[in-house]
Amino acid sequence: MIAAVHVRAARAAGAEVLGVLGRTVDRSRKAAAALGLPTGYASLDELLAARPDVVHVCSPNDQHHAHALAVIAAGAHVVCEKPLAVSVDEAEELAAAASAAGVVATVPFVYRYHPVVREIRARIVDGRLGRVLGVHGSYLQDWMHDADVSSWRVSASTGGPSRAFADIGSHWCDLVEFVTGERFTAVSAHTDVVHEARPAGGAPSFGADRPGGAAHLPRVTVTTEDTAVATFRTGRGRLANVVVSQVAAGRKNRLWFEVDGSVSSAVFDQEQPESAWFGTETGAEVVVRDPSRGAPDQRRLGIVPAGHPQGYPDAFAAFVADTYRAVVTGVVPEDLPTFDDGLRSAHIVDAVVRAAATDTTTAVHETLETVR
C-alpha cells in the first residue's frame, strides 16, 4: 500500500522513478508491472548500482535500519518510512550516519503538510491562540477490528515492540509537537491487546485486496498493542493526552487534535482536512483552506482553489517535493521531517512502551540530534 503512495508522490513531484525492489525477484517484477515502472530489481546491490539520487525505504519496520544504512553508505539520499527503526539504538545510528554522510534523510510525517495544519501552527506562533493550556486528541482506525485479520505488523519481531502507538500514535505526537512547539518530556501510558490471538502470516495492511478474515490459518499469540492511552507532560508543564486505537469500528483514519489556548482553541480532523475549527468563549468559526488568504505556509501548500478538495495524497506529494527540493538545493528547511524527527519519535515510542510496562511516569529522553 505505502510503496504505491510513495511512487505516486514521487511522480507528482517530478521525479523519474527508476524501479522497485521487493522481497523476491518475482515480487519485484510484479510490483514494477503493477506500478508501471521499468525495472524490478533483483537485489539492493543492483538497485544501488543504478545510482539513484533518492531511495524510498518502504520495507517492514525491522528492515528499515539495514536498508537505510546501505542507502546512506552508497551516498544516496533517503526517505524512510516510520517508525524509523524498531529501537532507539537503531534510530540513533541512522540519524548519526545520515548526518555524517551529509545526505538528505527524511521521514514521511506527512500530516504536517495539510494546509490547514499550517494555518493552525501559524496562529499559535503569532499568538492568536494565546498561551497553550492543554492538548488532547486521538488517532483511531478500524483495520484490526476483526480478530481474524492479521499482518506482519502484529509480530514484534518484524513490526517492533509497539504496534498501534509506533504506527499511528507516532504521527499524532509528531504533529502536535510540530504545531504547538510544546515538547513532551514525560509520559504515563496504558496499552491493551484486545485480541489475544490472530492468524499467523502476513497480509496487506490496507486496501481492497486485504482479506476480510483468515480464520482457517494457525493462530499466534499477540504481544503488540491494539489500543493505547498516553498522557504527556510538556517542557512548559502542560498536559497532552491521546487515545490510539486500531480497533475503533468505523474509524478509517481519524487523526484528531485540539489545542486549547488562553485566547482561542483550534481543532484539526484528518478525515475532514479541508477545514479547521477555531473557538472562543463567545463563539466559533470554521476556516476552510484557501490559497488566496491566510498564513503564507497554508497558501503555499494550497495547490488548487478553495472548494476543490485536497487530501492525504497532496500532503504526501508536498512532503516528497520538499525532500527533493532539499536534495537539489542542499538546504533542509526547518519544517521538513528528517531522521532527527524519526529519532525523536523513537524516543517517544520507547518512553510510552516503558511507561506502560512499568505503570510509572517515564521521562522522554532527548539527544543533541533531536534538538534543533
RAGI-V505837 format. One line per field, one symbol per residue. phi: phi as a letter, one per 40 degrees, with the letter a starting at -180 (. if undefined). burial: b if it has 9 or more other C-alpha atoms within 8 Angstrom, else e. A space follows every 50 residues. Layout:
BEGIN
phi: ???
burial: ???
END
This chain:
BEGIN
phi: .ccccccccccccgcccciabbcbcccccccccccgbcbbccaccccccc fccbbccbcddcbdccccccccccgccabbdccdacacdccccccccccc cgccbbbccccdccdcccccdcccccgccgcccibaiabbbbcbccccca adcccccbchcbbccccbcccccdccccccgcbcbaababbabcbcabdc gbadcahcccccaacccdbbccbcccbabbbbbcccgcbbbabbabbcdg ccaccbabbcbcbabbbbbccbccabbbbbcbiabbbccaccagcdcccc cccbcdgbcbadcccccccccccccccccgbccccccbcccccdcccccc cccccccbfbcbcccbbdccbb
burial: eeeebbbbbbbebeeeeebbbbeebebbbbbbbeeebebbbbeeebbbee ebeebbbbebbbbbbebbbebbeeebbbbbbbbbbbbbebbbebbbbbee bebbbbbbbbbbbbbbbbbbbbbbeeebbbebbbbbbbbbbbbbbbbbbb bbbbbbebbbbbbbbbbbbbbbbbbbbbbbebebbbbbbbbebeeebbbb eebbeeeeebeeebeeeeeeebbbbbbbbbbbbbbeebbbbbbbbbbbee bebbbbbbbbbbbbbbbbbbeebbbbbbbbeeeeeeebbbbeebbebbbb bbeebbeeebbbbbbbbbbbbbbbbbbeeeeeeeebbbbbbbbbbbbbbb bbbbbbeebebbebeeeeebee
END
